[in-house]
Amino acid sequence: MKNSIKVERAKKNMTQQDLAELVQVSRQTINSIEAGKYVPSTVLALKIARIFGVALEEIFELENED
Protein backbone atom coordinates (compact mmCIF):
# COMPACT_ATOMS: atom_id res chain seq x y z
CA MET A 1 0.00 0.00 0.00
CA LYS A 2 1.35 3.40 -0.99
CA ASN A 3 0.70 6.52 1.04
CA SER A 4 1.32 10.23 0.89
CA ILE A 5 1.64 10.92 4.61
CA LYS A 6 5.06 12.51 4.21
CA VAL A 7 3.70 14.90 1.57
CA GLU A 8 0.69 15.79 3.71
CA ARG A 9 2.93 16.37 6.73
CA ALA A 10 5.14 18.69 4.68
CA LYS A 11 2.11 20.73 3.58
CA LYS A 12 1.29 21.33 7.25
CA ASN A 13 4.92 21.69 8.38
CA MET A 14 4.36 18.75 10.73
CA THR A 15 6.94 16.29 12.06
CA GLN A 16 6.40 12.57 12.46
CA GLN A 17 6.31 13.17 16.21
CA ASP A 18 3.61 15.85 15.84
CA LEU A 19 1.40 13.49 13.84
CA ALA A 20 2.09 10.58 16.17
CA GLU A 21 0.94 12.61 19.17
CA LEU A 22 -2.24 13.72 17.40
CA VAL A 23 -3.24 10.15 16.51
CA GLN A 24 -1.86 8.64 19.74
CA VAL A 25 0.78 6.28 18.35
CA SER A 26 4.57 6.28 18.49
CA ARG A 27 6.76 8.20 16.05
CA GLN A 28 8.16 4.84 15.00
CA THR A 29 4.68 3.74 13.93
CA ILE A 30 4.31 6.79 11.69
CA ASN A 31 7.79 6.15 10.28
CA SER A 32 6.90 2.51 9.52
CA ILE A 33 3.65 3.51 7.80
CA GLU A 34 5.43 6.13 5.67
CA ALA A 35 8.09 3.58 4.69
CA GLY A 36 5.43 1.06 3.66
CA LYS A 37 6.57 -1.44 6.29
CA TYR A 38 3.34 -1.29 8.29
CA VAL A 39 -0.29 -1.08 7.18
CA PRO A 40 -2.33 0.93 9.66
CA SER A 41 -5.62 -0.23 11.12
CA THR A 42 -8.76 1.25 9.64
CA VAL A 43 -9.22 3.41 12.72
CA LEU A 44 -5.67 4.77 12.55
CA ALA A 45 -5.93 5.43 8.80
CA LEU A 46 -9.17 7.34 9.35
CA LYS A 47 -7.60 9.38 12.16
CA ILE A 48 -4.68 10.31 9.91
CA ALA A 49 -7.01 11.35 7.09
CA ARG A 50 -9.05 13.44 9.51
CA ILE A 51 -5.94 15.24 10.78
CA PHE A 52 -5.09 16.27 7.22
CA GLY A 53 -8.70 17.05 6.31
CA VAL A 54 -8.71 14.82 3.24
CA ALA A 55 -10.45 11.63 2.13
CA LEU A 56 -8.80 8.36 3.07
CA GLU A 57 -8.22 7.55 -0.60
CA GLU A 58 -6.20 10.74 -1.01
CA ILE A 59 -3.60 9.44 1.46
CA PHE A 60 -3.68 5.66 1.05
CA GLU A 61 -3.64 3.81 -2.26
CA LEU A 62 -3.69 0.08 -2.92
CA GLU A 63 -1.01 -1.24 -5.23
CA ASN A 64 -1.59 -4.06 -7.72
CA GLU A 65 0.08 -6.63 -5.48
CA ASP A 66 -2.09 -5.70 -2.44
PDB file of N, CA, C and O in Angstrom:
ATOM      1  N   MET A   1       0.834  -1.170   0.000  1.00  0.00           N
ATOM      2  CA  MET A   1       0.000   0.000   0.000  1.00  0.00           C
ATOM      3  C   MET A   1       0.886   1.242   0.000  1.00  0.00           C
ATOM      4  O   MET A   1       1.791   1.378   0.823  1.00  0.00           O
ATOM      5  N   LYS A   2       0.609   2.139  -0.934  1.00  0.00           N
ATOM      6  CA  LYS A   2       1.345   3.404  -0.990  1.00  0.00           C
ATOM      7  C   LYS A   2       0.609   4.432  -0.146  1.00  0.00           C
ATOM      8  O   LYS A   2      -0.595   4.321   0.085  1.00  0.00           O
ATOM      9  N   ASN A   3       1.357   5.440   0.314  1.00  0.00           N
ATOM     10  CA  ASN A   3       0.704   6.517   1.041  1.00  0.00           C
ATOM     11  C   ASN A   3       1.447   7.827   0.806  1.00  0.00           C
ATOM     12  O   ASN A   3       2.609   7.851   0.402  1.00  0.00           O
ATOM     13  N   SER A   4       0.736   8.902   1.074  1.00  0.00           N
ATOM     14  CA  SER A   4       1.319  10.234   0.886  1.00  0.00           C
ATOM     15  C   SER A   4       1.392  11.000   2.209  1.00  0.00           C
ATOM     16  O   SER A   4       1.273  12.225   2.232  1.00  0.00           O
ATOM     17  N   ILE A   5       1.586  10.278   3.292  1.00  0.00           N
ATOM     18  CA  ILE A   5       1.636  10.924   4.609  1.00  0.00           C
ATOM     19  C   ILE A   5       2.766  11.946   4.674  1.00  0.00           C
ATOM     20  O   ILE A   5       2.580  13.047   5.193  1.00  0.00           O
ATOM     21  N   LYS A   6       3.923  11.589   4.156  1.00  0.00           N
ATOM     22  CA  LYS A   6       5.063  12.510   4.210  1.00  0.00           C
ATOM     23  C   LYS A   6       4.739  13.819   3.484  1.00  0.00           C
ATOM     24  O   LYS A   6       5.081  14.901   3.960  1.00  0.00           O
ATOM     25  N   VAL A   7       4.085  13.712   2.343  1.00  0.00           N
ATOM     26  CA  VAL A   7       3.701  14.900   1.571  1.00  0.00           C
ATOM     27  C   VAL A   7       2.699  15.736   2.356  1.00  0.00           C
ATOM     28  O   VAL A   7       2.828  16.957   2.436  1.00  0.00           O
ATOM     29  N   GLU A   8       1.705  15.074   2.932  1.00  0.00           N
ATOM     30  CA  GLU A   8       0.687  15.788   3.707  1.00  0.00           C
ATOM     31  C   GLU A   8       1.301  16.453   4.934  1.00  0.00           C
ATOM     32  O   GLU A   8       0.918  17.565   5.298  1.00  0.00           O
ATOM     33  N   ARG A   9       2.247  15.776   5.566  1.00  0.00           N
ATOM     34  CA  ARG A   9       2.929  16.375   6.725  1.00  0.00           C
ATOM     35  C   ARG A   9       3.689  17.621   6.310  1.00  0.00           C
ATOM     36  O   ARG A   9       3.669  18.634   7.010  1.00  0.00           O
ATOM     37  N   ALA A  10       4.356  17.544   5.171  1.00  0.00           N
ATOM     38  CA  ALA A  10       5.136  18.688   4.677  1.00  0.00           C
ATOM     39  C   ALA A  10       4.227  19.889   4.404  1.00  0.00           C
ATOM     40  O   ALA A  10       4.604  21.026   4.685  1.00  0.00           O
ATOM     41  N   LYS A  11       3.052  19.644   3.865  1.00  0.00           N
ATOM     42  CA  LYS A  11       2.106  20.726   3.585  1.00  0.00           C
ATOM     43  C   LYS A  11       1.734  21.478   4.863  1.00  0.00           C
ATOM     44  O   LYS A  11       1.504  22.688   4.847  1.00  0.00           O
ATOM     45  N   LYS A  12       1.680  20.732   5.971  1.00  0.00           N
ATOM     46  CA  LYS A  12       1.288  21.327   7.247  1.00  0.00           C
ATOM     47  C   LYS A  12       2.486  21.617   8.151  1.00  0.00           C
ATOM     48  O   LYS A  12       2.320  21.978   9.316  1.00  0.00           O
ATOM     49  N   ASN A  13       3.703  21.455   7.599  1.00  0.00           N
ATOM     50  CA  ASN A  13       4.922  21.689   8.378  1.00  0.00           C
ATOM     51  C   ASN A  13       4.883  20.905   9.693  1.00  0.00           C
ATOM     52  O   ASN A  13       5.124  21.454  10.768  1.00  0.00           O
ATOM     53  N   MET A  14       4.575  19.615   9.583  1.00  0.00           N
ATOM     54  CA  MET A  14       4.363  18.751  10.733  1.00  0.00           C
ATOM     55  C   MET A  14       5.432  17.656  10.761  1.00  0.00           C
ATOM     56  O   MET A  14       5.758  17.084   9.721  1.00  0.00           O
ATOM     57  N   THR A  15       5.967  17.369  11.923  1.00  0.00           N
ATOM     58  CA  THR A  15       6.940  16.291  12.057  1.00  0.00           C
ATOM     59  C   THR A  15       6.217  14.959  12.263  1.00  0.00           C
ATOM     60  O   THR A  15       5.013  14.921  12.516  1.00  0.00           O
ATOM     61  N   GLN A  16       6.970  13.881  12.150  1.00  0.00           N
ATOM     62  CA  GLN A  16       6.403  12.571  12.457  1.00  0.00           C
ATOM     63  C   GLN A  16       5.929  12.543  13.904  1.00  0.00           C
ATOM     64  O   GLN A  16       4.880  11.971  14.200  1.00  0.00           O
ATOM     65  N   GLN A  17       6.678  13.144  14.792  1.00  0.00           N
ATOM     66  CA  GLN A  17       6.306  13.172  16.207  1.00  0.00           C
ATOM     67  C   GLN A  17       5.006  13.936  16.418  1.00  0.00           C
ATOM     68  O   GLN A  17       4.154  13.506  17.196  1.00  0.00           O
ATOM     69  N   ASP A  18       4.848  15.062  15.732  1.00  0.00           N
ATOM     70  CA  ASP A  18       3.611  15.845  15.838  1.00  0.00           C
ATOM     71  C   ASP A  18       2.405  14.995  15.450  1.00  0.00           C
ATOM     72  O   ASP A  18       1.407  14.952  16.170  1.00  0.00           O
ATOM     73  N   LEU A  19       2.503  14.323  14.313  1.00  0.00           N
ATOM     74  CA  LEU A  19       1.402  13.489  13.837  1.00  0.00           C
ATOM     75  C   LEU A  19       1.151  12.334  14.798  1.00  0.00           C
ATOM     76  O   LEU A  19       0.006  12.020  15.121  1.00  0.00           O
ATOM     77  N   ALA A  20       2.222  11.712  15.246  1.00  0.00           N
ATOM     78  CA  ALA A  20       2.090  10.583  16.172  1.00  0.00           C
ATOM     79  C   ALA A  20       1.318  10.986  17.427  1.00  0.00           C
ATOM     80  O   ALA A  20       0.449  10.247  17.890  1.00  0.00           O
ATOM     81  N   GLU A  21       1.632  12.143  17.969  1.00  0.00           N
ATOM     82  CA  GLU A  21       0.938  12.611  19.169  1.00  0.00           C
ATOM     83  C   GLU A  21      -0.536  12.867  18.896  1.00  0.00           C
ATOM     84  O   GLU A  21      -1.384  12.560  19.733  1.00  0.00           O
ATOM     85  N   LEU A  22      -0.843  13.421  17.742  1.00  0.00           N
ATOM     86  CA  LEU A  22      -2.236  13.717  17.400  1.00  0.00           C
ATOM     87  C   LEU A  22      -3.079  12.461  17.232  1.00  0.00           C
ATOM     88  O   LEU A  22      -4.264  12.463  17.562  1.00  0.00           O
ATOM     89  N   VAL A  23      -2.481  11.390  16.722  1.00  0.00           N
ATOM     90  CA  VAL A  23      -3.242  10.145  16.510  1.00  0.00           C
ATOM     91  C   VAL A  23      -2.941   9.090  17.573  1.00  0.00           C
ATOM     92  O   VAL A  23      -3.413   7.956  17.492  1.00  0.00           O
ATOM     93  N   GLN A  24      -2.148   9.481  18.570  1.00  0.00           N
ATOM     94  CA  GLN A  24      -1.859   8.643  19.744  1.00  0.00           C
ATOM     95  C   GLN A  24      -1.170   7.325  19.410  1.00  0.00           C
ATOM     96  O   GLN A  24      -1.590   6.257  19.855  1.00  0.00           O
ATOM     97  N   VAL A  25      -0.100   7.422  18.614  1.00  0.00           N
ATOM     98  CA  VAL A  25       0.780   6.283  18.351  1.00  0.00           C
ATOM     99  C   VAL A  25       2.211   6.775  18.510  1.00  0.00           C
ATOM    100  O   VAL A  25       2.440   7.960  18.751  1.00  0.00           O
ATOM    101  N   SER A  26       3.169   5.876  18.378  1.00  0.00           N
ATOM    102  CA  SER A  26       4.572   6.279  18.488  1.00  0.00           C
ATOM    103  C   SER A  26       5.063   6.882  17.171  1.00  0.00           C
ATOM    104  O   SER A  26       4.482   6.648  16.112  1.00  0.00           O
ATOM    105  N   ARG A  27       6.134   7.657  17.258  1.00  0.00           N
ATOM    106  CA  ARG A  27       6.756   8.203  16.054  1.00  0.00           C
ATOM    107  C   ARG A  27       7.224   7.071  15.161  1.00  0.00           C
ATOM    108  O   ARG A  27       7.167   7.174  13.936  1.00  0.00           O
ATOM    109  N   GLN A  28       7.688   5.989  15.774  1.00  0.00           N
ATOM    110  CA  GLN A  28       8.161   4.840  15.000  1.00  0.00           C
ATOM    111  C   GLN A  28       7.039   4.227  14.162  1.00  0.00           C
ATOM    112  O   GLN A  28       7.278   3.739  13.057  1.00  0.00           O
ATOM    113  N   THR A  29       5.825   4.253  14.689  1.00  0.00           N
ATOM    114  CA  THR A  29       4.682   3.738  13.928  1.00  0.00           C
ATOM    115  C   THR A  29       4.451   4.583  12.686  1.00  0.00           C
ATOM    116  O   THR A  29       4.241   4.046  11.599  1.00  0.00           O
ATOM    117  N   ILE A  30       4.486   5.898  12.838  1.00  0.00           N
ATOM    118  CA  ILE A  30       4.311   6.794  11.690  1.00  0.00           C
ATOM    119  C   ILE A  30       5.425   6.553  10.674  1.00  0.00           C
ATOM    120  O   ILE A  30       5.173   6.497   9.470  1.00  0.00           O
ATOM    121  N   ASN A  31       6.649   6.410  11.162  1.00  0.00           N
ATOM    122  CA  ASN A  31       7.786   6.147  10.278  1.00  0.00           C
ATOM    123  C   ASN A  31       7.570   4.851   9.505  1.00  0.00           C
ATOM    124  O   ASN A  31       7.813   4.808   8.299  1.00  0.00           O
ATOM    125  N   SER A  32       7.122   3.801  10.173  1.00  0.00           N
ATOM    126  CA  SER A  32       6.898   2.512   9.522  1.00  0.00           C
ATOM    127  C   SER A  32       5.790   2.578   8.473  1.00  0.00           C
ATOM    128  O   SER A  32       5.883   1.948   7.420  1.00  0.00           O
ATOM    129  N   ILE A  33       4.742   3.346   8.771  1.00  0.00           N
ATOM    130  CA  ILE A  33       3.653   3.506   7.800  1.00  0.00           C
ATOM    131  C   ILE A  33       4.168   4.244   6.571  1.00  0.00           C
ATOM    132  O   ILE A  33       3.922   3.824   5.440  1.00  0.00           O
ATOM    133  N   GLU A  34       4.884   5.348   6.795  1.00  0.00           N
ATOM    134  CA  GLU A  34       5.429   6.129   5.669  1.00  0.00           C
ATOM    135  C   GLU A  34       6.351   5.289   4.795  1.00  0.00           C
ATOM    136  O   GLU A  34       6.355   5.433   3.572  1.00  0.00           O
ATOM    137  N   ALA A  35       7.133   4.409   5.424  1.00  0.00           N
ATOM    138  CA  ALA A  35       8.091   3.582   4.691  1.00  0.00           C
ATOM    139  C   ALA A  35       7.431   2.385   4.016  1.00  0.00           C
ATOM    140  O   ALA A  35       8.087   1.648   3.279  1.00  0.00           O
ATOM    141  N   GLY A  36       6.138   2.187   4.262  1.00  0.00           N
ATOM    142  CA  GLY A  36       5.434   1.060   3.658  1.00  0.00           C
ATOM    143  C   GLY A  36       5.710  -0.259   4.340  1.00  0.00           C
ATOM    144  O   GLY A  36       5.430  -1.318   3.778  1.00  0.00           O
ATOM    145  N   LYS A  37       6.258  -0.212   5.552  1.00  0.00           N
ATOM    146  CA  LYS A  37       6.570  -1.437   6.287  1.00  0.00           C
ATOM    147  C   LYS A  37       5.422  -1.887   7.174  1.00  0.00           C
ATOM    148  O   LYS A  37       5.414  -3.021   7.654  1.00  0.00           O
ATOM    149  N   TYR A  38       4.453  -1.010   7.394  1.00  0.00           N
ATOM    150  CA  TYR A  38       3.340  -1.290   8.287  1.00  0.00           C
ATOM    151  C   TYR A  38       2.071  -0.723   7.680  1.00  0.00           C
ATOM    152  O   TYR A  38       2.048   0.421   7.228  1.00  0.00           O
ATOM    153  N   VAL A  39       1.012  -1.529   7.669  1.00  0.00           N
ATOM    154  CA  VAL A  39      -0.289  -1.085   7.176  1.00  0.00           C
ATOM    155  C   VAL A  39      -1.131  -0.724   8.401  1.00  0.00           C
ATOM    156  O   VAL A  39      -1.362  -1.571   9.265  1.00  0.00           O
ATOM    157  N   PRO A  40      -1.585   0.515   8.480  1.00  0.00           N
ATOM    158  CA  PRO A  40      -2.330   0.931   9.661  1.00  0.00           C
ATOM    159  C   PRO A  40      -3.707   0.286   9.743  1.00  0.00           C
ATOM    160  O   PRO A  40      -4.265  -0.150   8.736  1.00  0.00           O
ATOM    161  N   SER A  41      -4.242   0.234  10.947  1.00  0.00           N
ATOM    162  CA  SER A  41      -5.616  -0.231  11.123  1.00  0.00           C
ATOM    163  C   SER A  41      -6.552   0.766  10.448  1.00  0.00           C
ATOM    164  O   SER A  41      -6.157   1.888  10.129  1.00  0.00           O
ATOM    165  N   THR A  42      -7.764   0.356  10.240  1.00  0.00           N
ATOM    166  CA  THR A  42      -8.756   1.249   9.636  1.00  0.00           C
ATOM    167  C   THR A  42      -8.950   2.486  10.498  1.00  0.00           C
ATOM    168  O   THR A  42      -9.031   3.601   9.982  1.00  0.00           O
ATOM    169  N   VAL A  43      -9.025   2.293  11.807  1.00  0.00           N
ATOM    170  CA  VAL A  43      -9.225   3.415  12.721  1.00  0.00           C
ATOM    171  C   VAL A  43      -8.058   4.395  12.627  1.00  0.00           C
ATOM    172  O   VAL A  43      -8.275   5.604  12.550  1.00  0.00           O
ATOM    173  N   LEU A  44      -6.835   3.894  12.634  1.00  0.00           N
ATOM    174  CA  LEU A  44      -5.670   4.774  12.554  1.00  0.00           C
ATOM    175  C   LEU A  44      -5.627   5.499  11.211  1.00  0.00           C
ATOM    176  O   LEU A  44      -5.327   6.692  11.165  1.00  0.00           O
ATOM    177  N   ALA A  45      -5.921   4.799  10.126  1.00  0.00           N
ATOM    178  CA  ALA A  45      -5.930   5.428   8.803  1.00  0.00           C
ATOM    179  C   ALA A  45      -6.968   6.544   8.746  1.00  0.00           C
ATOM    180  O   ALA A  45      -6.707   7.603   8.176  1.00  0.00           O
ATOM    181  N   LEU A  46      -8.136   6.316   9.328  1.00  0.00           N
ATOM    182  CA  LEU A  46      -9.174   7.343   9.347  1.00  0.00           C
ATOM    183  C   LEU A  46      -8.765   8.542  10.196  1.00  0.00           C
ATOM    184  O   LEU A  46      -9.054   9.684   9.839  1.00  0.00           O
ATOM    185  N   LYS A  47      -8.096   8.287  11.312  1.00  0.00           N
ATOM    186  CA  LYS A  47      -7.601   9.383  12.159  1.00  0.00           C
ATOM    187  C   LYS A  47      -6.590  10.238  11.397  1.00  0.00           C
ATOM    188  O   LYS A  47      -6.631  11.466  11.463  1.00  0.00           O
ATOM    189  N   ILE A  48      -5.693   9.586  10.681  1.00  0.00           N
ATOM    190  CA  ILE A  48      -4.677  10.310   9.912  1.00  0.00           C
ATOM    191  C   ILE A  48      -5.348  11.168   8.841  1.00  0.00           C
ATOM    192  O   ILE A  48      -4.999  12.337   8.675  1.00  0.00           O
ATOM    193  N   ALA A  49      -6.300  10.600   8.121  1.00  0.00           N
ATOM    194  CA  ALA A  49      -7.013  11.349   7.086  1.00  0.00           C
ATOM    195  C   ALA A  49      -7.739  12.548   7.695  1.00  0.00           C
ATOM    196  O   ALA A  49      -7.747  13.634   7.115  1.00  0.00           O
ATOM    197  N   ARG A  50      -8.335  12.351   8.842  1.00  0.00           N
ATOM    198  CA  ARG A  50      -9.053  13.442   9.506  1.00  0.00           C
ATOM    199  C   ARG A  50      -8.103  14.573   9.898  1.00  0.00           C
ATOM    200  O   ARG A  50      -8.444  15.746   9.752  1.00  0.00           O
ATOM    201  N   ILE A  51      -6.921  14.229  10.393  1.00  0.00           N
ATOM    202  CA  ILE A  51      -5.935  15.244  10.784  1.00  0.00           C
ATOM    203  C   ILE A  51      -5.600  16.135   9.587  1.00  0.00           C
ATOM    204  O   ILE A  51      -5.479  17.352   9.726  1.00  0.00           O
ATOM    205  N   PHE A  52      -5.453  15.523   8.414  1.00  0.00           N
ATOM    206  CA  PHE A  52      -5.088  16.274   7.216  1.00  0.00           C
ATOM    207  C   PHE A  52      -6.287  16.865   6.487  1.00  0.00           C
ATOM    208  O   PHE A  52      -6.122  17.643   5.547  1.00  0.00           O
ATOM    209  N   GLY A  53      -7.497  16.502   6.916  1.00  0.00           N
ATOM    210  CA  GLY A  53      -8.699  17.053   6.309  1.00  0.00           C
ATOM    211  C   GLY A  53      -8.921  16.610   4.876  1.00  0.00           C
ATOM    212  O   GLY A  53      -9.431  17.365   4.049  1.00  0.00           O
ATOM    213  N   VAL A  54      -8.527  15.365   4.593  1.00  0.00           N
ATOM    214  CA  VAL A  54      -8.706  14.819   3.241  1.00  0.00           C
ATOM    215  C   VAL A  54      -9.364  13.445   3.324  1.00  0.00           C
ATOM    216  O   VAL A  54      -9.421  12.836   4.393  1.00  0.00           O
ATOM    217  N   ALA A  55      -9.857  12.969   2.194  1.00  0.00           N
ATOM    218  CA  ALA A  55     -10.450  11.634   2.127  1.00  0.00           C
ATOM    219  C   ALA A  55      -9.359  10.578   2.286  1.00  0.00           C
ATOM    220  O   ALA A  55      -8.210  10.786   1.897  1.00  0.00           O
ATOM    221  N   LEU A  56      -9.734   9.472   2.849  1.00  0.00           N
ATOM    222  CA  LEU A  56      -8.803   8.359   3.074  1.00  0.00           C
ATOM    223  C   LEU A  56      -8.065   7.980   1.789  1.00  0.00           C
ATOM    224  O   LEU A  56      -6.861   7.722   1.807  1.00  0.00           O
ATOM    225  N   GLU A  57      -8.795   7.950   0.684  1.00  0.00           N
ATOM    226  CA  GLU A  57      -8.216   7.546  -0.603  1.00  0.00           C
ATOM    227  C   GLU A  57      -7.185   8.544  -1.128  1.00  0.00           C
ATOM    228  O   GLU A  57      -6.398   8.213  -2.014  1.00  0.00           O
ATOM    229  N   GLU A  58      -7.186   9.754  -0.589  1.00  0.00           N
ATOM    230  CA  GLU A  58      -6.195  10.738  -1.007  1.00  0.00           C
ATOM    231  C   GLU A  58      -4.846  10.504  -0.333  1.00  0.00           C
ATOM    232  O   GLU A  58      -3.826  11.030  -0.778  1.00  0.00           O
ATOM    233  N   ILE A  59      -4.842   9.720   0.733  1.00  0.00           N
ATOM    234  CA  ILE A  59      -3.597   9.436   1.463  1.00  0.00           C
ATOM    235  C   ILE A  59      -3.118   8.011   1.201  1.00  0.00           C
ATOM    236  O   ILE A  59      -1.927   7.781   0.995  1.00  0.00           O
ATOM    237  N   PHE A  60      -4.034   7.072   1.210  1.00  0.00           N
ATOM    238  CA  PHE A  60      -3.678   5.660   1.055  1.00  0.00           C
ATOM    239  C   PHE A  60      -4.172   5.115  -0.279  1.00  0.00           C
ATOM    240  O   PHE A  60      -5.304   5.371  -0.690  1.00  0.00           O
ATOM    241  N   GLU A  61      -3.296   4.353  -0.954  1.00  0.00           N
ATOM    242  CA  GLU A  61      -3.640   3.805  -2.263  1.00  0.00           C
ATOM    243  C   GLU A  61      -3.160   2.356  -2.352  1.00  0.00           C
ATOM    244  O   GLU A  61      -1.996   2.058  -2.086  1.00  0.00           O
ATOM    245  N   LEU A  62      -4.067   1.471  -2.727  1.00  0.00           N
ATOM    246  CA  LEU A  62      -3.693   0.076  -2.925  1.00  0.00           C
ATOM    247  C   LEU A  62      -2.820  -0.059  -4.161  1.00  0.00           C
ATOM    248  O   LEU A  62      -3.034   0.612  -5.171  1.00  0.00           O
ATOM    249  N   GLU A  63      -1.836  -0.938  -4.064  1.00  0.00           N
ATOM    250  CA  GLU A  63      -1.005  -1.243  -5.226  1.00  0.00           C
ATOM    251  C   GLU A  63      -1.506  -2.547  -5.833  1.00  0.00           C
ATOM    252  O   GLU A  63      -2.267  -3.268  -5.188  1.00  0.00           O
ATOM    253  N   ASN A  64      -1.106  -2.860  -7.034  1.00  0.00           N
ATOM    254  CA  ASN A  64      -1.586  -4.065  -7.719  1.00  0.00           C
ATOM    255  C   ASN A  64      -1.365  -5.335  -6.922  1.00  0.00           C
ATOM    256  O   ASN A  64      -2.206  -6.234  -6.935  1.00  0.00           O
ATOM    257  N   GLU A  65      -0.230  -5.417  -6.222  1.00  0.00           N
ATOM    258  CA  GLU A  65       0.082  -6.635  -5.475  1.00  0.00           C
ATOM    259  C   GLU A  65      -0.640  -6.725  -4.134  1.00  0.00           C
ATOM    260  O   GLU A  65      -0.537  -7.748  -3.458  1.00  0.00           O
ATOM    261  N   ASP A  66      -1.368  -5.681  -3.729  1.00  0.00           N
ATOM    262  CA  ASP A  66      -2.091  -5.698  -2.437  1.00  0.00           C
ATOM    263  C   ASP A  66      -3.347  -6.515  -2.501  1.00  0.00           C
ATOM    264  O   ASP A  66      -4.061  -6.628  -1.505  1.00  0.00           O
TER     265      ASP A  66
END
